[in-house]
Amino acid sequence: MTAHHSALRRIAAAVAAVTAAAVLAACGGDRPAGDSGRNGGTPPSSSAPLPAGDHNDADVAFAQGMIPHHRQAVEMADLAGTRASAPEVKALAEQIRKAQDPEIETLSGWLASWGEQVPAEPDDGTGHGSHADRSGHSDHGGHGGHGMAGMMTPEEMAELEKSSGKAFDTAFLEMMIRHHEGAVAMAGEEKENGSYGPARSMAEDIITSQSAEIEKMNRLLGRE
């Protein structure tokens, strides 16, 4: 009897071991896909979009400088509608206006959301007005005050407004090339020093689009 009971105990132990193994395998099969079993759940996704990030002084300077810069470009483009003679110049001016008007609104929205001052609209209808002193217009569109590179002086804008036909086309293209070069330089500073993702993305778009327009304007002037 003792030998018989010992054999029964060995058989029962073997059956229990097999049953336990089967149960463990079934539990493992129910684990959600991607669960490594080390952390008790599905690991967090690494593809979540990155936040825009905080803005810094460079972002504020970019927005506050680019708004009056764009406003003047839009004003120049508006003049082309009635003064330019070449269809290519009129088409380019409209392209510039359509691109920069929405950017002015976006830049203004950023500044408002940051609690920063949005540059006021000029009160003299010239596109430079109240910005003349702080933007260094007296240096004839150089790199004076606040990095306002490429801005036209009041005298240059007045001359452009007085011209028409081919004379306007030439003056417009030459001035807009300088204006775009200034915008590209400002955008380059934002890409290098800014921290706000959407602003740095806009800066990259400005560099790409306005560099292409500079090439086109040089071709229209017969420089390429």
C-alpha positions as a Markdown table, in Angstrom:
| # | Residue | x | y | z |
|---|---|---|---|---|
| 1 | Met | 0.0 | 0.0 | 0.0 |
| 2 | Thr | 2.8 | 2.4 | 0.8 |
| 3 | Ala | 4.3 | 2.0 | -2.7 |
| 4 | His | 0.9 | 2.4 | -4.3 |
| 5 | His | 0.2 | 5.6 | -2.4 |
| 6 | Ser | 3.7 | 7.0 | -3.4 |
| 7 | Ala | 3.0 | 6.3 | -7.1 |
| 8 | Leu | -0.3 | 8.1 | -6.9 |
| 9 | Arg | 1.3 | 11.1 | -5.2 |
| 10 | Arg | 3.9 | 11.3 | -8.0 |
| 11 | Ile | 1.2 | 11.2 | -10.7 |
| 12 | Ala | -0.8 | 13.9 | -9.0 |
| 13 | Ala | 2.3 | 16.2 | -8.7 |
| 14 | Ala | 3.0 | 15.7 | -12.4 |
| 15 | Val | -0.6 | 16.6 | -13.4 |
| 16 | Ala | -0.5 | 19.7 | -11.2 |
| 17 | Ala | 2.7 | 20.9 | -12.8 |
| 18 | Val | 1.4 | 20.5 | -16.4 |
| 19 | Thr | -1.8 | 22.3 | -15.4 |
| 20 | Ala | 0.1 | 25.2 | -13.9 |
| 21 | Ala | 2.3 | 25.5 | -17.0 |
| 22 | Ala | -0.8 | 25.7 | -19.2 |
| 23 | Val | -2.4 | 28.4 | -17.0 |
| 24 | Leu | 0.7 | 30.5 | -17.2 |
| 25 | Ala | 1.0 | 30.2 | -20.9 |
| 26 | Ala | -2.7 | 31.2 | -21.3 |
| 27 | Cys | -2.1 | 34.3 | -19.1 |
| 28 | Gly | 0.9 | 35.3 | -21.2 |
| 29 | Gly | -1.1 | 35.0 | -24.4 |
| 30 | Asp | -3.7 | 37.5 | -23.0 |
| 31 | Arg | -1.1 | 40.3 | -22.6 |
| 32 | Pro | -1.8 | 43.3 | -24.8 |
| 33 | Ala | 0.4 | 43.7 | -27.9 |
| 34 | Gly | 3.4 | 45.8 | -27.1 |
| 35 | Asp | 3.4 | 45.0 | -23.4 |
| 36 | Ser | 6.9 | 43.9 | -22.5 |
| 37 | Gly | 5.7 | 42.6 | -19.1 |
| 38 | Arg | 8.3 | 44.7 | -17.3 |
| 39 | Asn | 6.2 | 47.7 | -16.5 |
| 40 | Gly | 2.8 | 46.1 | -16.1 |
| 41 | Gly | 1.2 | 47.9 | -19.1 |
| 42 | Thr | 1.6 | 49.4 | -22.5 |
| 43 | Pro | 4.6 | 51.8 | -22.7 |
| 44 | Pro | 3.7 | 55.4 | -23.6 |
| 45 | Ser | 3.8 | 56.4 | -27.2 |
| 46 | Ser | 6.9 | 58.2 | -28.3 |
| 47 | Ser | 5.2 | 59.7 | -31.4 |
| 48 | Ala | 3.2 | 62.4 | -29.6 |
| 49 | Pro | 3.6 | 65.9 | -31.1 |
| 50 | Leu | 6.1 | 68.1 | -29.3 |
| 51 | Pro | 4.8 | 71.3 | -27.7 |
| 52 | Ala | 5.3 | 74.6 | -29.3 |
| 53 | Gly | 7.6 | 75.6 | -26.5 |
| 54 | Asp | 8.0 | 78.9 | -24.6 |
| 55 | His | 8.9 | 82.0 | -26.5 |
| 56 | Asn | 12.0 | 84.1 | -25.8 |
| 57 | Asp | 13.2 | 87.7 | -26.5 |
| 58 | Ala | 14.3 | 86.7 | -30.0 |
| 59 | Asp | 10.8 | 85.5 | -30.8 |
| 60 | Val | 9.3 | 88.8 | -29.6 |
| 61 | Ala | 11.8 | 90.9 | -31.6 |
| 62 | Phe | 11.1 | 88.8 | -34.7 |
| 63 | Ala | 7.4 | 89.3 | -34.5 |
| 64 | Gln | 7.6 | 93.0 | -33.6 |
| 65 | Gly | 10.1 | 93.7 | -36.4 |
| 66 | Met | 8.5 | 91.5 | -39.1 |
| 67 | Ile | 5.0 | 93.1 | -38.7 |
| 68 | Pro | 6.0 | 96.6 | -39.9 |
| 69 | His | 8.4 | 95.0 | -42.4 |
| 70 | His | 5.6 | 93.0 | -43.9 |
| 71 | Arg | 3.2 | 96.0 | -43.8 |
| 72 | Gln | 5.6 | 98.0 | -46.0 |
| 73 | Ala | 6.0 | 95.1 | -48.4 |
| 74 | Val | 2.2 | 94.9 | -48.7 |
| 75 | Glu | 2.0 | 98.6 | -49.3 |
| 76 | Met | 4.6 | 98.3 | -52.1 |
| 77 | Ala | 2.7 | 95.4 | -53.6 |
| 78 | Asp | -0.6 | 97.4 | -53.5 |
| 79 | Leu | 1.1 | 100.2 | -55.5 |
| 80 | Ala | 2.0 | 97.7 | -58.2 |
| 81 | Gly | -1.6 | 97.0 | -58.9 |
| 82 | Thr | -2.1 | 100.4 | -60.6 |
| 83 | Arg | 1.4 | 101.5 | -61.5 |
| 84 | Ala | 3.3 | 98.4 | -62.8 |
| 85 | Ser | 3.3 | 97.7 | -66.5 |
| 86 | Ala | 4.7 | 94.2 | -66.7 |
| 87 | Pro | 2.2 | 91.4 | -66.0 |
| 88 | Glu | 5.0 | 89.4 | -64.3 |
| 89 | Val | 5.5 | 92.3 | -61.8 |
| 90 | Lys | 1.8 | 92.6 | -61.1 |
| 91 | Ala | 1.6 | 88.8 | -60.5 |
| 92 | Leu | 4.6 | 88.8 | -58.2 |
| 93 | Ala | 3.2 | 91.8 | -56.2 |
| 94 | Glu | -0.1 | 89.9 | -55.7 |
| 95 | Gln | 1.8 | 86.8 | -54.6 |
| 96 | Ile | 3.7 | 88.8 | -52.0 |
| 97 | Arg | 0.6 | 90.5 | -50.7 |
| 98 | Lys | -1.3 | 87.1 | -50.4 |
| 99 | Ala | 1.6 | 85.6 | -48.5 |
| 100 | Gln | 2.4 | 88.4 | -46.1 |
| 101 | Asp | -1.0 | 89.7 | -45.1 |
| 102 | Pro | -1.9 | 86.4 | -43.3 |
| 103 | Glu | 1.6 | 86.3 | -41.6 |
| 104 | Ile | 0.9 | 89.8 | -40.2 |
| 105 | Glu | -2.2 | 88.5 | -38.5 |
| 106 | Thr | -0.4 | 85.4 | -37.2 |
| 107 | Leu | 2.5 | 87.5 | -35.8 |
| 108 | Ser | 0.0 | 89.9 | -34.2 |
| 109 | Gly | -1.8 | 87.0 | -32.6 |
| 110 | Trp | 1.4 | 85.6 | -31.1 |
| 111 | Leu | 2.4 | 89.0 | -29.6 |
| 112 | Ala | -1.1 | 89.4 | -28.1 |
| 113 | Ser | -1.0 | 86.0 | -26.6 |
| 114 | Trp | 2.4 | 86.7 | -25.1 |
| 115 | Gly | 1.2 | 90.0 | -23.5 |
| 116 | Glu | 3.6 | 91.9 | -25.8 |
| 117 | Gln | 2.9 | 95.1 | -27.7 |
| 118 | Val | 1.7 | 94.7 | -31.2 |
| 119 | Pro | 3.2 | 97.5 | -33.5 |
| 120 | Ala | 0.6 | 100.1 | -34.2 |
| 121 | Glu | -0.7 | 100.7 | -37.7 |
| 122 | Pro | 1.1 | 103.8 | -39.2 |
| 123 | Asp | -1.1 | 106.9 | -39.0 |
| 124 | Asp | 0.3 | 108.6 | -42.1 |
| 125 | Gly | -0.7 | 106.1 | -44.8 |
| 126 | Thr | 2.9 | 105.6 | -45.9 |
| 127 | Gly | 3.6 | 102.2 | -44.3 |
| 128 | His | 6.4 | 103.6 | -42.1 |
| 129 | Gly | 4.9 | 106.5 | -40.1 |
| 130 | Ser | 5.4 | 105.9 | -36.4 |
| 131 | His | 8.1 | 103.3 | -37.0 |
| 132 | Ala | 10.5 | 105.7 | -38.6 |
| 133 | Asp | 12.5 | 106.6 | -35.6 |
| 134 | Arg | 12.8 | 103.2 | -33.9 |
| 135 | Ser | 13.4 | 101.2 | -37.1 |
| 136 | Gly | 16.3 | 103.3 | -38.4 |
| 137 | His | 14.9 | 104.4 | -41.7 |
| 138 | Ser | 17.4 | 107.2 | -42.0 |
| 139 | Asp | 20.0 | 104.7 | -43.0 |
| 140 | His | 18.3 | 104.0 | -46.3 |
| 141 | Gly | 17.1 | 100.5 | -45.5 |
| 142 | Gly | 20.3 | 99.4 | -43.9 |
| 143 | His | 20.5 | 97.4 | -40.7 |
| 144 | Gly | 19.6 | 100.2 | -38.3 |
| 145 | Gly | 17.5 | 100.0 | -35.1 |
| 146 | His | 15.8 | 96.7 | -34.1 |
| 147 | Gly | 17.2 | 94.8 | -37.0 |
| 148 | Met | 14.8 | 96.4 | -39.5 |
| 149 | Ala | 17.0 | 95.4 | -42.5 |
| 150 | Gly | 15.8 | 96.3 | -46.0 |
| 151 | Met | 13.2 | 98.8 | -45.0 |
| 152 | Met | 12.6 | 101.7 | -47.5 |
| 153 | Thr | 12.9 | 105.3 | -46.4 |
| 154 | Pro | 10.0 | 107.6 | -46.6 |
| 155 | Glu | 11.7 | 109.3 | -49.5 |
| 156 | Glu | 12.1 | 106.1 | -51.4 |
| 157 | Met | 8.5 | 105.2 | -50.8 |
| 158 | Ala | 7.4 | 108.6 | -52.1 |
| 159 | Glu | 9.5 | 108.1 | -55.2 |
| 160 | Leu | 8.1 | 104.7 | -55.9 |
| 161 | Glu | 4.5 | 106.1 | -55.5 |
| 162 | Lys | 5.2 | 108.8 | -58.0 |
| 163 | Ser | 6.6 | 106.4 | -60.7 |
| 164 | Ser | 4.7 | 104.3 | -63.2 |
| 165 | Gly | 5.2 | 102.0 | -66.1 |
| 166 | Lys | 8.6 | 100.5 | -66.7 |
| 167 | Ala | 10.2 | 103.0 | -64.3 |
| 168 | Phe | 8.0 | 101.6 | -61.6 |
| 169 | Asp | 8.7 | 98.0 | -62.5 |
| 170 | Thr | 12.4 | 98.6 | -62.2 |
| 171 | Ala | 12.2 | 100.6 | -59.0 |
| 172 | Phe | 9.8 | 98.1 | -57.4 |
| 173 | Leu | 11.9 | 95.1 | -58.2 |
| 174 | Glu | 15.1 | 96.7 | -57.0 |
| 175 | Met | 13.5 | 97.9 | -53.8 |
| 176 | Met | 11.7 | 94.6 | -53.2 |
| 177 | Ile | 14.9 | 92.6 | -53.6 |
| 178 | Arg | 16.5 | 94.7 | -50.8 |
| 179 | His | 13.4 | 94.4 | -48.8 |
| 180 | His | 13.3 | 90.6 | -49.1 |
| 181 | Glu | 17.0 | 90.3 | -48.3 |
| 182 | Gly | 16.3 | 92.2 | -45.1 |
| 183 | Ala | 13.4 | 89.8 | -44.3 |
| 184 | Val | 15.6 | 86.8 | -45.0 |
| 185 | Ala | 18.3 | 88.1 | -42.6 |
| 186 | Met | 15.7 | 88.7 | -39.9 |
| 187 | Ala | 14.3 | 85.2 | -40.4 |
| 188 | Gly | 17.8 | 83.8 | -40.1 |
| 189 | Glu | 18.3 | 85.5 | -36.8 |
| 190 | Glu | 15.0 | 84.0 | -35.6 |
| 191 | Lys | 15.9 | 80.5 | -36.7 |
| 192 | Glu | 19.2 | 80.8 | -34.9 |
| 193 | Asn | 18.1 | 82.4 | -31.7 |
| 194 | Gly | 14.3 | 81.9 | -31.3 |
| 195 | Ser | 12.7 | 79.2 | -29.2 |
| 196 | Tyr | 9.0 | 79.3 | -30.2 |
| 197 | Gly | 8.4 | 76.4 | -32.7 |
| 198 | Pro | 5.8 | 78.1 | -34.9 |
| 199 | Ala | 7.9 | 81.3 | -35.2 |
| 200 | Arg | 11.0 | 79.4 | -36.2 |
| 201 | Ser | 8.9 | 77.5 | -38.7 |
| 202 | Met | 7.5 | 80.7 | -40.2 |
| 203 | Ala | 11.1 | 82.0 | -40.4 |
| 204 | Glu | 12.1 | 79.0 | -42.4 |
| 205 | Asp | 9.2 | 79.5 | -44.7 |
| 206 | Ile | 10.1 | 83.2 | -45.2 |
| 207 | Ile | 13.7 | 82.2 | -46.0 |
| 208 | Thr | 12.6 | 79.7 | -48.6 |
| 209 | Ser | 9.8 | 81.7 | -50.3 |
| 210 | Gln | 11.5 | 85.1 | -50.4 |
| 211 | Ser | 14.9 | 83.7 | -51.5 |
| 212 | Ala | 13.0 | 82.1 | -54.5 |
| 213 | Glu | 11.3 | 85.5 | -55.1 |
| 214 | Ile | 14.6 | 87.3 | -55.0 |
| 215 | Glu | 15.9 | 85.0 | -57.8 |
| 216 | Lys | 12.8 | 85.6 | -59.8 |
| 217 | Met | 13.1 | 89.4 | -59.4 |
| 218 | Asn | 16.7 | 89.3 | -60.5 |
| 219 | Arg | 15.7 | 87.4 | -63.6 |
| 220 | Leu | 13.1 | 90.0 | -64.4 |
| 221 | Leu | 15.7 | 92.7 | -64.1 |
| 222 | Gly | 18.0 | 90.7 | -66.5 |
| 223 | Arg | 20.6 | 90.0 | -63.8 |
| 224 | Glu | 20.6 | 86.3 | -64.3 |
